[in-house]
Amino acid sequence: MRLIAIGCEYTGKTTLFEGLMKWGQDRGIHHHLDDHFSIPDCQMLRSSEDQEAMNGLPQLIKERFQRFQLAYHVRLINKYEHILLGGFHIEEGVYGPRYYYPDIGRIGEPPRRWETEMPSDTILVHLKASAETIEERMETAPHQYPVVPRGDVQEILDEFQIEYRETWIKRKIEIDTTDLTPERLVNAFLAESVPHLNTRDMLMRRA
């Protein structure tokens, strides 16, 4: 399964991926996971020194680095039959010009252009939640390097909704995580993704 998960920070992308990794491991399926498109990269950069250094990069270098990341991972989504990408090109289209390089705006490829190079069996899942739920999660489980300020939550939710509506990816679903536990989120995805599975993945689900 080739899966891209998008949505505002705190909607549950990492939670979904952790559940899917465990679900796959229990069935002998290894998913290649890349959930490091936010700046700083807290998945791969383990030390606070490295994360601070990435945060402090000039805006032009951040834009170029992110553009190179997207190009590299388009290659990976074509290479791996089982891959989970968190945020990816759509997140960059929402966050990049607003938070990472606001003084220069978008100078790379718009999100739709990246999608022309992705496999046709790519699945896009849009995770969303109420603004009140997002703000509550910000309070109870704050990230070390948050991306979205509290005052931007509704605008960011709206932007991801627009990107989901306008995507060229044909296999797509939405899940509202407002009232979902981690287990129910994984189960909801597994159920709603069935109509979008290719033959290989359908056979693996039934095995």
Rosetta constraint file for C-alpha pairs under 8 A:
AtomPair CA 1 CA 81 HARMONIC 5.90 0.50
AtomPair CA 1 CA 82 HARMONIC 4.55 0.50
AtomPair CA 1 CA 83 HARMONIC 6.42 0.50
AtomPair CA 1 CA 121 HARMONIC 7.93 0.50
AtomPair CA 1 CA 122 HARMONIC 7.50 0.50
AtomPair CA 1 CA 123 HARMONIC 7.77 0.50
AtomPair CA 1 CA 197 HARMONIC 7.37 0.50
AtomPair CA 1 CA 201 HARMONIC 6.16 0.50
AtomPair CA 2 CA 77 HARMONIC 6.79 0.50
AtomPair CA 2 CA 80 HARMONIC 7.71 0.50
AtomPair CA 2 CA 81 HARMONIC 6.21 0.50
AtomPair CA 2 CA 82 HARMONIC 5.32 0.50
AtomPair CA 2 CA 83 HARMONIC 4.94 0.50
AtomPair CA 2 CA 84 HARMONIC 6.31 0.50
AtomPair CA 2 CA 121 HARMONIC 6.93 0.50
AtomPair CA 2 CA 122 HARMONIC 4.97 0.50
AtomPair CA 2 CA 123 HARMONIC 6.07 0.50
AtomPair CA 3 CA 82 HARMONIC 7.90 0.50
AtomPair CA 3 CA 83 HARMONIC 6.17 0.50
AtomPair CA 3 CA 84 HARMONIC 4.98 0.50
AtomPair CA 3 CA 85 HARMONIC 6.23 0.50
AtomPair CA 3 CA 122 HARMONIC 5.92 0.50
AtomPair CA 3 CA 123 HARMONIC 4.84 0.50
AtomPair CA 3 CA 124 HARMONIC 5.92 0.50
AtomPair CA 3 CA 125 HARMONIC 7.42 0.50
AtomPair CA 4 CA 84 HARMONIC 6.02 0.50
AtomPair CA 4 CA 85 HARMONIC 4.77 0.50
AtomPair CA 4 CA 86 HARMONIC 5.94 0.50
AtomPair CA 4 CA 87 HARMONIC 6.70 0.50
AtomPair CA 4 CA 88 HARMONIC 7.00 0.50
AtomPair CA 4 CA 122 HARMONIC 7.46 0.50
AtomPair CA 4 CA 123 HARMONIC 6.24 0.50
AtomPair CA 4 CA 124 HARMONIC 4.87 0.50
AtomPair CA 4 CA 125 HARMONIC 6.32 0.50
AtomPair CA 5 CA 13 HARMONIC 6.14 0.50
AtomPair CA 5 CA 84 HARMONIC 7.64 0.50
AtomPair CA 5 CA 85 HARMONIC 6.37 0.50
AtomPair CA 5 CA 86 HARMONIC 5.11 0.50
AtomPair CA 5 CA 87 HARMONIC 5.63 0.50
AtomPair CA 5 CA 88 HARMONIC 7.92 0.50
AtomPair CA 5 CA 124 HARMONIC 5.93 0.50
AtomPair CA 5 CA 125 HARMONIC 4.88 0.50
AtomPair CA 5 CA 126 HARMONIC 5.99 0.50
AtomPair CA 5 CA 127 HARMONIC 7.14 0.50
AtomPair CA 6 CA 13 HARMONIC 6.96 0.50
AtomPair CA 6 CA 86 HARMONIC 6.40 0.50
AtomPair CA 6 CA 87 HARMONIC 4.54 0.50
AtomPair CA 6 CA 88 HARMONIC 7.57 0.50
AtomPair CA 6 CA 90 HARMONIC 7.02 0.50
AtomPair CA 6 CA 91 HARMONIC 6.54 0.50
AtomPair CA 6 CA 124 HARMONIC 7.51 0.50
AtomPair CA 6 CA 125 HARMONIC 6.31 0.50
AtomPair CA 6 CA 126 HARMONIC 4.98 0.50
AtomPair CA 6 CA 127 HARMONIC 6.16 0.50
AtomPair CA 6 CA 160 HARMONIC 7.52 0.50
AtomPair CA 7 CA 11 HARMONIC 6.16 0.50
AtomPair CA 7 CA 13 HARMONIC 7.32 0.50
AtomPair CA 7 CA 87 HARMONIC 7.01 0.50
AtomPair CA 7 CA 91 HARMONIC 7.46 0.50
AtomPair CA 7 CA 126 HARMONIC 5.63 0.50
AtomPair CA 7 CA 127 HARMONIC 5.02 0.50
AtomPair CA 7 CA 128 HARMONIC 5.88 0.50
AtomPair CA 7 CA 157 HARMONIC 7.19 0.50
AtomPair CA 7 CA 160 HARMONIC 5.95 0.50
AtomPair CA 8 CA 127 HARMONIC 7.71 0.50
AtomPair CA 8 CA 128 HARMONIC 6.93 0.50
AtomPair CA 8 CA 148 HARMONIC 7.90 0.50
AtomPair CA 8 CA 153 HARMONIC 7.58 0.50
AtomPair CA 8 CA 156 HARMONIC 6.20 0.50
AtomPair CA 8 CA 157 HARMONIC 5.77 0.50
AtomPair CA 8 CA 160 HARMONIC 6.94 0.50
AtomPair CA 9 CA 134 HARMONIC 7.84 0.50
AtomPair CA 9 CA 147 HARMONIC 7.28 0.50
AtomPair CA 9 CA 148 HARMONIC 6.69 0.50
AtomPair CA 10 CA 134 HARMONIC 5.86 0.50
AtomPair CA 10 CA 137 HARMONIC 6.57 0.50
AtomPair CA 10 CA 138 HARMONIC 7.17 0.50
AtomPair CA 11 CA 127 HARMONIC 5.80 0.50
AtomPair CA 11 CA 128 HARMONIC 5.47 0.50
AtomPair CA 11 CA 129 HARMONIC 5.94 0.50
AtomPair CA 11 CA 134 HARMONIC 6.82 0.50
AtomPair CA 11 CA 177 HARMONIC 6.48 0.50
AtomPair CA 11 CA 178 HARMONIC 7.96 0.50
AtomPair CA 12 CA 16 HARMONIC 6.05 0.50
AtomPair CA 12 CA 127 HARMONIC 6.84 0.50
AtomPair CA 12 CA 177 HARMONIC 7.07 0.50
AtomPair CA 13 CA 17 HARMONIC 6.25 0.50
AtomPair CA 13 CA 86 HARMONIC 6.50 0.50
AtomPair CA 13 CA 127 HARMONIC 7.06 0.50
AtomPair CA 14 CA 18 HARMONIC 6.09 0.50
AtomPair CA 14 CA 35 HARMONIC 7.48 0.50
AtomPair CA 14 CA 86 HARMONIC 7.45 0.50
AtomPair CA 15 CA 19 HARMONIC 6.30 0.50
AtomPair CA 15 CA 182 HARMONIC 6.27 0.50
AtomPair CA 16 CA 20 HARMONIC 6.16 0.50
AtomPair CA 16 CA 182 HARMONIC 6.98 0.50
AtomPair CA 16 CA 185 HARMONIC 6.60 0.50
AtomPair CA 16 CA 186 HARMONIC 5.85 0.50
AtomPair CA 17 CA 21 HARMONIC 5.98 0.50
AtomPair CA 17 CA 84 HARMONIC 7.09 0.50
AtomPair CA 18 CA 22 HARMONIC 6.35 0.50
AtomPair CA 19 CA 23 HARMONIC 6.05 0.50
AtomPair CA 19 CA 182 HARMONIC 7.30 0.50
AtomPair CA 19 CA 183 HARMONIC 7.33 0.50
AtomPair CA 19 CA 186 HARMONIC 6.02 0.50
AtomPair CA 20 CA 24 HARMONIC 5.91 0.50
AtomPair CA 20 CA 186 HARMONIC 6.74 0.50
AtomPair CA 21 CA 25 HARMONIC 6.09 0.50
AtomPair CA 21 CA 30 HARMONIC 7.34 0.50
AtomPair CA 21 CA 31 HARMONIC 6.43 0.50
AtomPair CA 22 CA 26 HARMONIC 6.22 0.50
AtomPair CA 23 CA 27 HARMONIC 6.74 0.50
AtomPair CA 24 CA 28 HARMONIC 6.12 0.50
AtomPair CA 24 CA 29 HARMONIC 4.51 0.50
AtomPair CA 24 CA 30 HARMONIC 6.10 0.50
AtomPair CA 24 CA 31 HARMONIC 7.07 0.50
AtomPair CA 25 CA 29 HARMONIC 5.37 0.50
AtomPair CA 25 CA 30 HARMONIC 6.09 0.50
AtomPair CA 29 CA 82 HARMONIC 7.87 0.50
AtomPair CA 30 CA 82 HARMONIC 6.91 0.50
AtomPair CA 31 CA 82 HARMONIC 4.82 0.50
AtomPair CA 31 CA 83 HARMONIC 5.01 0.50
AtomPair CA 31 CA 84 HARMONIC 6.52 0.50
AtomPair CA 32 CA 80 HARMONIC 7.25 0.50
AtomPair CA 32 CA 82 HARMONIC 6.20 0.50
AtomPair CA 32 CA 83 HARMONIC 4.51 0.50
AtomPair CA 32 CA 84 HARMONIC 6.15 0.50
AtomPair CA 33 CA 83 HARMONIC 5.85 0.50
AtomPair CA 33 CA 84 HARMONIC 4.85 0.50
AtomPair CA 33 CA 85 HARMONIC 6.24 0.50
AtomPair CA 34 CA 83 HARMONIC 7.91 0.50
AtomPair CA 34 CA 84 HARMONIC 6.28 0.50
AtomPair CA 34 CA 85 HARMONIC 5.09 0.50
AtomPair CA 34 CA 86 HARMONIC 6.43 0.50
AtomPair CA 35 CA 43 HARMONIC 6.63 0.50
AtomPair CA 35 CA 84 HARMONIC 7.67 0.50
AtomPair CA 35 CA 85 HARMONIC 5.70 0.50
AtomPair CA 35 CA 86 HARMONIC 4.43 0.50
AtomPair CA 35 CA 87 HARMONIC 7.26 0.50
AtomPair CA 35 CA 88 HARMONIC 7.98 0.50
AtomPair CA 36 CA 41 HARMONIC 5.06 0.50
AtomPair CA 36 CA 42 HARMONIC 6.61 0.50
AtomPair CA 36 CA 43 HARMONIC 5.47 0.50
AtomPair CA 36 CA 44 HARMONIC 6.95 0.50
AtomPair CA 36 CA 86 HARMONIC 7.10 0.50
AtomPair CA 37 CA 41 HARMONIC 6.52 0.50
AtomPair CA 37 CA 66 HARMONIC 7.50 0.50
AtomPair CA 37 CA 69 HARMONIC 7.85 0.50
AtomPair CA 37 CA 86 HARMONIC 7.16 0.50
AtomPair CA 37 CA 87 HARMONIC 6.62 0.50
AtomPair CA 37 CA 88 HARMONIC 6.03 0.50
AtomPair CA 37 CA 91 HARMONIC 7.76 0.50
AtomPair CA 37 CA 92 HARMONIC 7.29 0.50
AtomPair CA 38 CA 42 HARMONIC 7.90 0.50
AtomPair CA 38 CA 92 HARMONIC 7.77 0.50
AtomPair CA 38 CA 147 HARMONIC 7.67 0.50
AtomPair CA 39 CA 54 HARMONIC 7.08 0.50
AtomPair CA 39 CA 55 HARMONIC 6.49 0.50
AtomPair CA 39 CA 100 HARMONIC 7.37 0.50
AtomPair CA 39 CA 147 HARMONIC 7.77 0.50
AtomPair CA 40 CA 45 HARMONIC 7.80 0.50
AtomPair CA 40 CA 51 HARMONIC 5.34 0.50
AtomPair CA 40 CA 52 HARMONIC 7.46 0.50
AtomPair CA 40 CA 54 HARMONIC 5.66 0.50
AtomPair CA 40 CA 55 HARMONIC 5.63 0.50
AtomPair CA 40 CA 145 HARMONIC 7.23 0.50
AtomPair CA 41 CA 45 HARMONIC 5.66 0.50
AtomPair CA 41 CA 51 HARMONIC 6.79 0.50
AtomPair CA 41 CA 54 HARMONIC 7.84 0.50
AtomPair CA 42 CA 46 HARMONIC 6.41 0.50
AtomPair CA 42 CA 51 HARMONIC 7.07 0.50
AtomPair CA 45 CA 50 HARMONIC 6.09 0.50
AtomPair CA 45 CA 51 HARMONIC 6.12 0.50
AtomPair CA 46 CA 50 HARMONIC 7.35 0.50
AtomPair CA 46 CA 51 HARMONIC 7.54 0.50
AtomPair CA 47 CA 51 HARMONIC 6.44 0.50
AtomPair CA 48 CA 52 HARMONIC 5.98 0.50
AtomPair CA 49 CA 53 HARMONIC 6.14 0.50
AtomPair CA 50 CA 54 HARMONIC 6.23 0.50
AtomPair CA 51 CA 55 HARMONIC 6.22 0.50
AtomPair CA 52 CA 56 HARMONIC 6.20 0.50
AtomPair CA 53 CA 57 HARMONIC 6.51 0.50
AtomPair CA 57 CA 61 HARMONIC 6.48 0.50
AtomPair CA 57 CA 62 HARMONIC 6.33 0.50
AtomPair CA 58 CA 62 HARMONIC 6.38 0.50
AtomPair CA 59 CA 63 HARMONIC 6.25 0.50
AtomPair CA 59 CA 100 HARMONIC 6.42 0.50
AtomPair CA 59 CA 101 HARMONIC 4.61 0.50
AtomPair CA 59 CA 102 HARMONIC 7.79 0.50
AtomPair CA 59 CA 103 HARMONIC 7.57 0.50
AtomPair CA 59 CA 104 HARMONIC 7.56 0.50
AtomPair CA 60 CA 64 HARMONIC 6.29 0.50
AtomPair CA 60 CA 101 HARMONIC 6.82 0.50
AtomPair CA 60 CA 104 HARMONIC 7.42 0.50
AtomPair CA 61 CA 65 HARMONIC 5.93 0.50
AtomPair CA 62 CA 66 HARMONIC 6.09 0.50
AtomPair CA 62 CA 100 HARMONIC 6.69 0.50
AtomPair CA 62 CA 101 HARMONIC 6.90 0.50
AtomPair CA 63 CA 67 HARMONIC 6.14 0.50
AtomPair CA 63 CA 96 HARMONIC 7.32 0.50
AtomPair CA 63 CA 100 HARMONIC 7.34 0.50
AtomPair CA 63 CA 101 HARMONIC 6.41 0.50
AtomPair CA 63 CA 107 HARMONIC 7.91 0.50
AtomPair CA 63 CA 108 HARMONIC 7.76 0.50
AtomPair CA 64 CA 68 HARMONIC 6.19 0.50
AtomPair CA 65 CA 69 HARMONIC 6.17 0.50
AtomPair CA 66 CA 70 HARMONIC 6.30 0.50
AtomPair CA 66 CA 92 HARMONIC 7.61 0.50
AtomPair CA 67 CA 71 HARMONIC 6.40 0.50
AtomPair CA 67 CA 108 HARMONIC 6.50 0.50
AtomPair CA 67 CA 109 HARMONIC 7.76 0.50
AtomPair CA 68 CA 72 HARMONIC 6.17 0.50
AtomPair CA 69 CA 73 HARMONIC 6.19 0.50
AtomPair CA 70 CA 74 HARMONIC 6.15 0.50
AtomPair CA 70 CA 88 HARMONIC 6.97 0.50
AtomPair CA 70 CA 89 HARMONIC 6.31 0.50
AtomPair CA 70 CA 114 HARMONIC 7.98 0.50
AtomPair CA 71 CA 75 HARMONIC 6.74 0.50
AtomPair CA 71 CA 114 HARMONIC 7.96 0.50
AtomPair CA 72 CA 76 HARMONIC 6.64 0.50
AtomPair CA 73 CA 77 HARMONIC 6.12 0.50
AtomPair CA 74 CA 78 HARMONIC 6.51 0.50
AtomPair CA 74 CA 114 HARMONIC 7.42 0.50
AtomPair CA 74 CA 117 HARMONIC 6.96 0.50
AtomPair CA 74 CA 118 HARMONIC 6.44 0.50
AtomPair CA 75 CA 79 HARMONIC 6.26 0.50
AtomPair CA 76 CA 80 HARMONIC 6.04 0.50
AtomPair CA 77 CA 81 HARMONIC 7.59 0.50
AtomPair CA 77 CA 83 HARMONIC 6.56 0.50
AtomPair CA 77 CA 118 HARMONIC 6.85 0.50
AtomPair CA 77 CA 119 HARMONIC 7.41 0.50
AtomPair CA 78 CA 118 HARMONIC 6.50 0.50
AtomPair CA 78 CA 119 HARMONIC 6.11 0.50
AtomPair CA 87 CA 91 HARMONIC 4.61 0.50
AtomPair CA 87 CA 92 HARMONIC 7.28 0.50
AtomPair CA 88 CA 92 HARMONIC 6.38 0.50
AtomPair CA 89 CA 93 HARMONIC 6.21 0.50
AtomPair CA 89 CA 111 HARMONIC 5.66 0.50
AtomPair CA 89 CA 114 HARMONIC 7.17 0.50
AtomPair CA 90 CA 94 HARMONIC 6.37 0.50
AtomPair CA 90 CA 111 HARMONIC 5.68 0.50
AtomPair CA 90 CA 160 HARMONIC 7.85 0.50
AtomPair CA 90 CA 163 HARMONIC 6.93 0.50
AtomPair CA 91 CA 95 HARMONIC 5.86 0.50
AtomPair CA 91 CA 96 HARMONIC 7.73 0.50
AtomPair CA 91 CA 160 HARMONIC 7.91 0.50
AtomPair CA 92 CA 96 HARMONIC 4.96 0.50
AtomPair CA 93 CA 97 HARMONIC 7.10 0.50
AtomPair CA 93 CA 106 HARMONIC 7.93 0.50
AtomPair CA 93 CA 110 HARMONIC 6.77 0.50
AtomPair CA 93 CA 111 HARMONIC 5.99 0.50
AtomPair CA 94 CA 98 HARMONIC 7.02 0.50
AtomPair CA 94 CA 156 HARMONIC 7.51 0.50
AtomPair CA 94 CA 159 HARMONIC 6.78 0.50
AtomPair CA 94 CA 160 HARMONIC 7.19 0.50
AtomPair CA 95 CA 99 HARMONIC 5.55 0.50
AtomPair CA 95 CA 100 HARMONIC 6.88 0.50
AtomPair CA 96 CA 100 HARMONIC 4.85 0.50
AtomPair CA 96 CA 101 HARMONIC 6.06 0.50
AtomPair CA 96 CA 102 HARMONIC 7.45 0.50
AtomPair CA 96 CA 105 HARMONIC 7.80 0.50
AtomPair CA 96 CA 106 HARMONIC 7.42 0.50
AtomPair CA 97 CA 101 HARMONIC 5.28 0.50
AtomPair CA 97 CA 102 HARMONIC 4.82 0.50
AtomPair CA 97 CA 103 HARMONIC 7.93 0.50
AtomPair CA 97 CA 104 HARMONIC 7.42 0.50
AtomPair CA 97 CA 105 HARMONIC 4.58 0.50
AtomPair CA 97 CA 106 HARMONIC 5.48 0.50
AtomPair CA 98 CA 102 HARMONIC 5.09 0.50
AtomPair CA 98 CA 105 HARMONIC 7.53 0.50
AtomPair CA 99 CA 147 HARMONIC 7.43 0.50
AtomPair CA 101 CA 105 HARMONIC 6.12 0.50
AtomPair CA 106 CA 110 HARMONIC 7.81 0.50
AtomPair CA 109 CA 113 HARMONIC 6.16 0.50
AtomPair CA 109 CA 114 HARMONIC 7.08 0.50
AtomPair CA 110 CA 114 HARMONIC 7.35 0.50
AtomPair CA 111 CA 115 HARMONIC 6.96 0.50
AtomPair CA 112 CA 116 HARMONIC 7.08 0.50
AtomPair CA 112 CA 167 HARMONIC 6.48 0.50
AtomPair CA 112 CA 168 HARMONIC 6.53 0.50
AtomPair CA 113 CA 117 HARMONIC 7.80 0.50
AtomPair CA 114 CA 118 HARMONIC 7.19 0.50
AtomPair CA 115 CA 168 HARMONIC 6.62 0.50
AtomPair CA 115 CA 169 HARMONIC 6.83 0.50
AtomPair CA 116 CA 168 HARMONIC 7.92 0.50
AtomPair CA 118 CA 122 HARMONIC 6.98 0.50
AtomPair CA 120 CA 169 HARMONIC 7.65 0.50
AtomPair CA 120 CA 170 HARMONIC 7.77 0.50
AtomPair CA 121 CA 171 HARMONIC 7.15 0.50
AtomPair CA 121 CA 196 HARMONIC 7.79 0.50
AtomPair CA 121 CA 197 HARMONIC 7.40 0.50
AtomPair CA 121 CA 198 HARMONIC 6.49 0.50
AtomPair CA 122 CA 169 HARMONIC 7.13 0.50
AtomPair CA 122 CA 171 HARMONIC 6.69 0.50
AtomPair CA 123 CA 169 HARMONIC 7.28 0.50
AtomPair CA 123 CA 170 HARMONIC 7.71 0.50
AtomPair CA 123 CA 171 HARMONIC 4.94 0.50
AtomPair CA 123 CA 172 HARMONIC 5.56 0.50
AtomPair CA 123 CA 196 HARMONIC 7.05 0.50
AtomPair CA 124 CA 169 HARMONIC 6.93 0.50
AtomPair CA 124 CA 171 HARMONIC 6.31 0.50
AtomPair CA 124 CA 172 HARMONIC 4.56 0.50
AtomPair CA 124 CA 173 HARMONIC 6.47 0.50
AtomPair CA 125 CA 172 HARMONIC 5.64 0.50
AtomPair CA 125 CA 173 HARMONIC 4.92 0.50
AtomPair CA 125 CA 174 HARMONIC 5.63 0.50
AtomPair CA 125 CA 175 HARMONIC 7.35 0.50
AtomPair CA 126 CA 160 HARMONIC 7.90 0.50
AtomPair CA 126 CA 161 HARMONIC 7.97 0.50
AtomPair CA 126 CA 164 HARMONIC 6.74 0.50
AtomPair CA 126 CA 172 HARMONIC 7.71 0.50
AtomPair CA 126 CA 173 HARMONIC 6.29 0.50
AtomPair CA 126 CA 174 HARMONIC 4.69 0.50
AtomPair CA 126 CA 175 HARMONIC 6.35 0.50
AtomPair CA 127 CA 174 HARMONIC 5.96 0.50
AtomPair CA 127 CA 175 HARMONIC 5.09 0.50
AtomPair CA 127 CA 176 HARMONIC 5.93 0.50
AtomPair CA 127 CA 177 HARMONIC 6.60 0.50
AtomPair CA 128 CA 157 HARMONIC 7.18 0.50
AtomPair CA 128 CA 174 HARMONIC 7.51 0.50
AtomPair CA 128 CA 175 HARMONIC 6.36 0.50
AtomPair CA 128 CA 176 HARMONIC 4.87 0.50
AtomPair CA 128 CA 177 HARMONIC 6.02 0.50
AtomPair CA 128 CA 178 HARMONIC 7.46 0.50
AtomPair CA 129 CA 133 HARMONIC 6.33 0.50
AtomPair CA 129 CA 134 HARMONIC 6.61 0.50
AtomPair CA 129 CA 176 HARMONIC 5.31 0.50
AtomPair CA 129 CA 177 HARMONIC 5.32 0.50
AtomPair CA 129 CA 178 HARMONIC 4.63 0.50
AtomPair CA 130 CA 134 HARMONIC 6.39 0.50
AtomPair CA 130 CA 178 HARMONIC 6.17 0.50
AtomPair CA 131 CA 135 HARMONIC 6.20 0.50
AtomPair CA 131 CA 153 HARMONIC 6.18 0.50
AtomPair CA 131 CA 154 HARMONIC 5.83 0.50
AtomPair CA 131 CA 157 HARMONIC 7.69 0.50
AtomPair CA 132 CA 136 HARMONIC 6.15 0.50
AtomPair CA 133 CA 137 HARMONIC 6.20 0.50
AtomPair CA 133 CA 178 HARMONIC 6.17 0.50
AtomPair CA 134 CA 138 HARMONIC 6.21 0.50
AtomPair CA 134 CA 153 HARMONIC 7.43 0.50
AtomPair CA 135 CA 139 HARMONIC 6.46 0.50
AtomPair CA 135 CA 150 HARMONIC 6.48 0.50
AtomPair CA 135 CA 153 HARMONIC 7.70 0.50
AtomPair CA 136 CA 140 HARMONIC 6.27 0.50
AtomPair CA 137 CA 141 HARMONIC 5.61 0.50
AtomPair CA 137 CA 142 HARMONIC 7.10 0.50
AtomPair CA 138 CA 142 HARMONIC 4.84 0.50
AtomPair CA 138 CA 143 HARMONIC 7.49 0.50
AtomPair CA 138 CA 150 HARMONIC 7.97 0.50
AtomPair CA 142 CA 146 HARMONIC 7.36 0.50
AtomPair CA 148 CA 152 HARMONIC 6.33 0.50
AtomPair CA 148 CA 153 HARMONIC 6.62 0.50
AtomPair CA 148 CA 156 HARMONIC 7.85 0.50
AtomPair CA 149 CA 153 HARMONIC 6.80 0.50
AtomPair CA 152 CA 156 HARMONIC 6.10 0.50
AtomPair CA 153 CA 157 HARMONIC 6.15 0.50
AtomPair CA 154 CA 158 HARMONIC 6.17 0.50
AtomPair CA 155 CA 159 HARMONIC 6.17 0.50
AtomPair CA 156 CA 160 HARMONIC 6.25 0.50
AtomPair CA 157 CA 161 HARMONIC 6.28 0.50
AtomPair CA 158 CA 162 HARMONIC 6.34 0.50
AtomPair CA 159 CA 163 HARMONIC 6.27 0.50
AtomPair CA 160 CA 164 HARMONIC 6.06 0.50
AtomPair CA 161 CA 165 HARMONIC 6.23 0.50
AtomPair CA 162 CA 166 HARMONIC 6.15 0.50
AtomPair CA 163 CA 167 HARMONIC 5.88 0.50
AtomPair CA 171 CA 196 HARMONIC 5.59 0.50
AtomPair CA 172 CA 196 HARMONIC 7.61 0.50
AtomPair CA 173 CA 192 HARMONIC 7.16 0.50
AtomPair CA 173 CA 193 HARMONIC 7.23 0.50
AtomPair CA 175 CA 188 HARMONIC 7.58 0.50
AtomPair CA 175 CA 189 HARMONIC 7.48 0.50
AtomPair CA 176 CA 180 HARMONIC 7.86 0.50
AtomPair CA 177 CA 181 HARMONIC 7.91 0.50
AtomPair CA 177 CA 185 HARMONIC 6.81 0.50
AtomPair CA 180 CA 184 HARMONIC 5.62 0.50
AtomPair CA 180 CA 185 HARMONIC 5.69 0.50
AtomPair CA 181 CA 185 HARMONIC 6.10 0.50
AtomPair CA 182 CA 186 HARMONIC 6.43 0.50
AtomPair CA 183 CA 187 HARMONIC 6.27 0.50
AtomPair CA 184 CA 188 HARMONIC 5.91 0.50
AtomPair CA 185 CA 189 HARMONIC 6.26 0.50
AtomPair CA 186 CA 190 HARMONIC 6.17 0.50
AtomPair CA 187 CA 191 HARMONIC 6.16 0.50
AtomPair CA 188 CA 192 HARMONIC 6.07 0.50
AtomPair CA 189 CA 193 HARMONIC 5.79 0.50
AtomPair CA 190 CA 194 HARMONIC 6.68 0.50
AtomPair CA 193 CA 197 HARMONIC 6.55 0.50
AtomPair CA 194 CA 202 HARMONIC 7.40 0.50
AtomPair CA 197 CA 201 HARMONIC 5.75 0.50
AtomPair CA 197 CA 202 HARMONIC 5.80 0.50
AtomPair CA 198 CA 202 HARMONIC 6.13 0.50
AtomPair CA 199 CA 203 HARMONIC 6.17 0.50
AtomPair CA 200 CA 204 HARMONIC 6.36 0.50
AtomPair CA 201 CA 205 HARMONIC 6.14 0.50
AtomPair CA 202 CA 206 HARMONIC 6.41 0.50
AtomPair CA 203 CA 207 HARMONIC 6.20 0.50
